[in-house]
Amino acid sequence: AGRTIHGAQVPHNVKPDVLIMESTYGNRTHTDRHTEETRLAQDVAEVVMNGGFALIPAFALGRAQEVLLVLQDYMEKGLIPTFPIYVDGLVTPISRIYNKYPHFLKGPVAFRIKNNGDAFFADERCQPVLPKQREQILQGKPGCIVASSGMLIGGASSWYAQQLVGNPKNAIFITGYQDEESPGKKLLNLVNGGVRELELGGVTYPVHCQIGKYGLSAHADASEMNRFIQTLKPTYTLLVHGDDDARGQLAQLIDPQYKPMLVENGERYPFEKRQSGKGVVGKRYQQ
């Protein structure tokens, strides 16, 4: 479970006629969250202690805040040494919005806001960076940089990556989904061999930095989605937002009585109304 917001409240007394559900990770099971957080915190700390910068490209809403809380929590518990965390891009303004809504957040985060006035930037250890300060940051004390965009497509993270990829002391650690054609995905592919080059901002750079991948996804995995469907017991299940393999494997996992369907953009999917005019005709409603 994530650190910022509570999980979905699953309604146990609603049996929808049609359920439309994402299936991003319909073909996999997530690794243990605690294990992945520990791995990330320790690997970032090792890079920084060895004199390098660890760049974590992160989605500005959600993932970046999770990463900031993980790193600060491990520091506060003495599990990793204290080092600077630099925050750049859209991550900064979105992180500040969290401070206005503590009642929607998990207890520890709400507590940080109440005590410190800010969930993420309470002291100098974690500090926002302006574009004009970037060069100065990279010439100063080694640390961790959390910046958007999460796939290195552009923004602050792409700028930092251009400066950091050429040095083996540095690292780029990926914590979220990467589109097939994104620079982030191409970076991960270098782990399996091939020419260690990466195109960023129209320029090709040699890659000598460390590369890592960590499972902090906010998407449910196949087993979680299947349990969700079993709880709701829909008449029809329309699977969206997943590639063909993910949707196909999830459809095989789902009980046929819930009629899983792989739907496509722009297509129409009519459902016959019941005679009562409420809901649709399905397995449970034969009239």
N, C-alpha and C positions, 0 to 999 in steps of 0.2 A: 504494500500500500504506500501511496505517496505521503509526503510530509506536510503539504499545504492544505489540501481540502479533503473532506470526507468522501468516502466512496458512494456510489449510487445507492439510493434507497429503492430497493426492488419491491414493487407492489405485488403482494401475494394473492390479492383477491380480484385481480383484473385479468381477464382472459380475452385478449384482443382478437378481432377477426383477422387483422393484418398487422404483422410486425415487420418494420423496416429496420434493418440492423447492419452496422458496419462489420467488416470482416478482415480488417487489415492484417491481423496475425492469426487468421483462421487455420493456418498450416503449421503452427508451432506452439510450444509450451515455453513460457518464460523461465529463465533461471531465477534462483532465489534473490529477492530484492536486497536483503541485508548483505549477502555475499558480494553482490555487484557494487553496492555503496562502499563497502570496505575496500574492495579492489581499487575503485576509482580514487578514493581518498589516499590510500597508501601509494599508488602509482604517481599521483600528482605530487605528493610530498617528496617522493624520491627524486623526481625530476628537479624540483625546486632546490632541494638540499644539495644536488649535484651541480647547481649553478645555471640551470636552464629555466625557460618559461614553458608552462603547460597551458596551451590554448584549448578551451572547451567551447566549440561553437554550439550554441544552444538556442532553441526556440524561445523567443522573447517572453511569451506568456506560458507559464507552467513549468517547462523543463528547466529554464535558467534558475528560477526560484528554488526548485528542488535541489539543484546542484549547490547553490549558495548555502542552503540550510545544511546539507550533508557535510560540506567542508568545514563550516563553522562549528557544527556539532562535534565533529571528530577532534577539532582543535580544543574546544572547551572541555572535552572529556580527557584530554591529554593523550589521545590515541595517535595523533600525528603532531609534528612540530607546528608552531605558529608561523605563518608566512603571509605576505600581502595577497589579497584577492582584488583584482582590478576588473571592474564591470563597465562594459561599453555597449554602444548601440541602443536599440529600443529596449533592451533589458532594463536600463535605469529608470525611465519614466514609468514603465509598466510595474516594476517592483514597488515603486512609491505608491501606486494605486492600492496595493494590498493593505497599506496602513489605514485606509479609510473603511475597510470592511472586516474588522477582526471577528465579528459575529458569524461570518461565513467560513472561517478558517479553523483548523484543528487547534486544540488547546495550547500546545507549546508555542505555536506561532502567534496566537492571540496574546499569550502571556508576554512574549518578546515585545509586541507592540505596546502593550499596557505599561511595561516596565521601562522600555527604552525609547518609546515613541516611534520606533522603526523596526521592522522585522529583519532587515538585511544590512542596513548601513548604520549600525548603532555605534561603531567605533572605527578607528583608522585602519583596522585590519582589513575591512572590506570597504572599498571606496570607488565611487563612480569616476569615470575618466571622460574628459572632453576630447574631441578630435585633436585640438591643438596641443594636448598633453601626451599624445600617443608616443611620439618619438622619445620624449623625456622618460616615459615609463620603461621603454625597452632599453634605455641606457642606464637604468637604475637597478634597484634591488630585484633579484629574480622572484617570480611569483606566479600565480595562476591567473589567467585572463578568461573571463566568462563573457562572451560577446555573441550578438546576433549577426548574420542569420545562422540558423542551425544546420544548414546544408552547405555552407560556404559559397552560396550562390552570389552573394554580394554583401554589402554593409561592412560593419566593423570587423567581423570575424575573417572575412576575405582579406582585408588589409593586413591584419596581424599574421595570417597564414603566409602571405607573401614574404613577410619579413623573417618568419621563423622556420620555414620548411627546410632551409639549407643547412641548418646547424644540428648535428647529432645530439647535442645537449638538450635541445628543445623537444617538445612533444605536442601532438594534436590528438585529443581524445574525443571520440564520437560517442554521444549518449542517446541519440534519437534516430528515428527513421530517415533514410536517405533515398530520394528518388533515383531511379536507375541512371539517369544522365547527369546527376548533380556532381559537382566537384567532390563533395563529401563521400559519395559512393565510390567514385574513381580512386579516391585516396585509400579507402578501405580495401579496394581490389589489389592495391600494390602489395599488401601483406602476403598475397598468394604468389608473388613473383611478377616478372615483367619489368619493363623499363621504368625506373623510379622517377617519373616526371609527372607534373601536374599543371594543368592550365588554370590560371586564376586571373580574372580580369583581362583576358585576351593575351596573356603572356605565359609562356611555359617555363616552369621553375624545376630545377633538380630537387628531388626529395631525399633528404638525409636525416630528417627528424624521426623520432619515435612515433608510432601510430598505435592507437588502442581503441577498442570498442567495448562499450559497457551497456548492459541491459537495464535501462531505467524507464522503459516505455510506459506511457500512461494508457495505452490500449490494452484491452483485455486479451488474453490468449484463447486458444481454441477451447480448452476445458471450461474456462470461465464463461465464455459466450454460450456454450452448450448448456451449462447449468442455468444461465439466465433464461434461455428459451424453455427449458424444462419447467421452470418456475411459472412463467407467464402462460404457457400452453396455448400459443396462437393457432388459429386455423391455417393461416398461410404465413411463411417466413420469407421475406424478400431480402436477399443478401446484396449489399452495396459496398462501395468504398474498400475494395480489395482487389488484388490482381487475380487472374484466372485460377492460378494454382491455389491461392489462399481460399478463395470462395468455393472452389471445387472440393477441396479437402474438407472444409467445414460442412458443406452440404452433405457429404458422405457420412459425417459424424452425427449429424442431427437426425433424430428419429423421424422416419418418413411420415408419421401421422401429423407432423407440423408443416408438411409440404414445403420444404426449402426450395427456393427459386433463385436462379442467377439472373438478375434483371440487368437491363442495359439502358443507358441514357437515351432519352427521346422516344422510348417505346411505351406503348399503352398496355396496361394490365387490368382488364375489366374483371370485376368480381360480381357475381349475381346476387342481388338483394334478396333477403328472405321476404316471405309474404307479409310479415309484420311490418316491413319497412325498416327494421332495425338490424344492423349488421349485414353479413353476407352469408350465402349458403356455403357451407363447408363440411368437413368431416363430422363436426359435432351437431350440425343443424340440417337435418334432412327433412324437407317438407314437400 
